Amino acid sequence: MPTKAKDLFTVSDLETASTHALIMGPPKVGKTTTIIATCEAPTYVITGNADKESLYGALAMAGDTFEMDYADTWNTVLECIETAETGVKEGKYKTIVVDDFQYIADKIEAACLAKSNTGNGPDGRRAYPVYHDRLEHIIDSLFALNCHVFFICHYQEVGDQNPSGDDATQRYGAGIVPLLAGKSRATVGGRFTNVVFLTIDKTGKRLFRVSPQGVWGPGSWKLGGENSELPADVGELTRALRKVPDSMKRVLEGSDGGSKTDEAAPPKARPSSDDSDKNKSNEKESKWKPKSKTAVAAR
């Protein structure tokens, strides 16, 4: 049974929705600190970075508002997912942060390639489908939780390439994609309704850019226009995403002025034979109207 468009959401759904976002940006721009310090706490951080000093800034800015686990193998990744699931269910965590996703992905890639080696070297045809499925599993598992979820990842610039080559991930035009391997580089971003680029402007102010001019990759299902650039604050981002336009509220609440109704328009009366003959006669007369002098001169 089809679902009516106005029944897809309620106003309450949209105004309380959790934020799921992929955050990309240059190295040392402050991605980890910004996300952890401005997100809704308490926070659980799954990190692939063995250097705990990467969380120094977050501790200085956010204080003792987060817990972390290091994920360096597929088994530890699964344990972290289980910890996140239990913590969210018990109300212990409001936000899950995966930092940095490409470090975790690199370790999964290395393990998959090693396992594919049967004596003749790594076999990418066997390794990369498993690698991709495991990344998808991480995303699906965390998105299923009733909390905010942020994946932090370094990026790669691509573009101005011919997509007819051997690399199926090539695109026309400049682009920004996650620094991942194989097809995951092109497909993972599509799993997120919000792909945000964190940058610093000329004044030193950190900004979230959702729709950078001249590149593809970053984008949002709701933000654009005046909200295409926001202060680098997760709270500001979430408030902008939760804002429901009045026109949308009227549709969802069934008070859109009746511009569309469920009742079908009454069928038009079938013309009588006399009316049909008159129409044919009028059509013949219109075909034989003399052309204007201007039209004749233009020929």
Residue pairs with C-beta under 8 A, 6 or more apart in sequence:
5 251
6 251
6 252
6 254
9 252
10 252
11 244
11 249
11 252
11 253
14 242
14 244
14 248
15 242
15 244
16 242
17 241
17 242
18 146
18 147
18 148
18 149
19 148
19 149
19 150
19 194
19 234
19 237
19 238
19 241
20 143
20 148
20 149
20 150
20 192
20 193
20 194
21 149
21 150
21 151
21 192
21 193
21 194
21 195
21 196
21 237
22 150
22 151
22 153
22 178
22 188
22 189
22 192
22 194
22 195
22 196
23 31
23 35
23 150
23 151
23 152
23 153
23 196
23 198
24 31
24 152
24 153
24 154
24 155
24 176
24 178
24 195
24 196
24 197
24 198
24 217
24 218
25 31
25 154
25 155
25 197
25 198
25 199
26 155
26 199
27 154
29 198
29 199
29 200
29 206
30 57
30 198
30 200
30 206
30 232
31 99
31 100
31 152
31 198
32 54
32 55
32 57
32 58
32 97
32 99
32 100
32 152
33 57
33 58
33 60
33 61
34 198
34 206
34 232
34 233
34 234
35 97
35 99
35 150
35 152
35 234
36 43
36 45
36 55
36 58
36 61
36 62
36 65
36 66
36 97
36 99
37 57
37 58
37 61
37 62
38 232
38 233
38 234
38 235
38 236
39 94
39 95
39 97
39 148
39 150
39 234
39 235
40 94
40 95
40 148
40 234
40 235
40 238
41 62
41 65
41 66
41 94
41 95
42 65
42 66
42 67
42 92
42 93
42 94
42 95
43 62
43 65
43 66
43 67
43 93
43 94
43 95
43 96
43 97
44 66
44 67
44 68
44 69
44 83
44 84
44 87
44 92
44 93
44 95
44 96
44 97
45 55
45 58
45 66
45 67
45 68
45 69
45 97
45 98
45 99
46 68
46 69
46 71
46 77
46 80
46 84
46 96
46 97
46 98
46 99
46 104
47 54
47 55
47 68
47 69
47 70
47 71
47 98
47 99
47 100
47 103
48 70
48 71
48 72
48 99
48 100
48 101
48 102
48 103
48 104
48 105
48 106
48 107
49 99
49 100
49 103
50 70
50 72
54 99
55 68
58 66
66 97
67 93
69 76
69 79
69 80
69 83
70 76
71 77
71 79
71 80
71 104
71 107
72 107
73 107
73 111
74 108
74 111
74 134
77 104
77 108
77 134
77 138
81 138
81 141
81 142
84 93
84 96
84 141
84 142
84 145
85 141
85 145
86 92
87 93
88 96
88 145
88 146
88 147
93 147
94 147
94 148
95 147
95 148
95 149
95 150
95 234
96 142
96 145
96 147
96 148
96 149
96 150
97 149
97 150
97 152
98 104
98 138
98 142
98 149
98 150
98 151
98 152
99 152
100 152
100 153
100 154
101 151
101 152
101 153
101 178
101 180
102 153
102 154
102 178
102 179
102 180
104 138
105 131
105 135
105 180
105 181
105 184
108 131
108 134
108 135
109 127
109 131
109 181
112 127
112 128
112 130
112 131
112 134
113 122
113 124
113 127
114 122
115 127
115 130
116 122
116 123
116 124
116 126
116 127
117 123
124 182
128 181
128 182
128 183
131 181
131 182
131 184
132 182
132 183
132 184
132 187
135 180
135 184
135 188
136 191
139 151
139 188
139 191
142 149
143 149
143 191
148 234
148 238
150 234
151 192
153 178
153 179
153 180
154 178
154 179
155 176
155 177
155 178
155 179
155 197
155 217
156 176
156 177
156 178
156 179
156 185
157 174
157 175
157 176
158 169
158 170
158 171
158 174
158 175
158 176
158 177
159 171
159 172
159 173
159 174
159 175
159 215
159 216
160 172
160 173
160 174
161 167
161 170
161 171
161 172
162 170
163 170
163 171
163 172
168 183
168 186
169 177
169 182
169 183
169 185
169 186
171 186
171 216
173 215
173 216
174 214
174 215
174 216
175 215
175 216
175 217
176 197
176 212
176 215
176 216
176 217
176 218
177 185
177 186
177 189
177 217
178 184
178 185
178 188
178 189
179 185
180 188
189 195
189 217
193 220
193 221
193 222
194 210
194 219
194 220
194 221
194 222
194 223
194 237
194 241
195 210
195 217
195 218
195 219
195 220
196 208
196 209
196 210
196 218
196 220
196 237
197 208
197 209
197 210
197 212
197 217
197 218
198 206
198 207
198 208
198 209
198 232
199 206
199 207
199 209
200 206
200 207
201 207
205 231
205 232
206 231
206 232
207 229
207 230
207 231
207 232
208 229
208 230
208 231
208 232
208 233
208 236
208 237
209 218
209 228
209 229
210 218
210 219
210 220
210 223
210 224
210 227
210 228
210 229
210 230
211 218
211 219
211 220
211 223
211 224
211 228
212 218
220 241
222 240
222 241
223 230
223 240
223 241
227 240
230 236
230 237
230 240
244 252
247 256
250 256
250 257
271 279
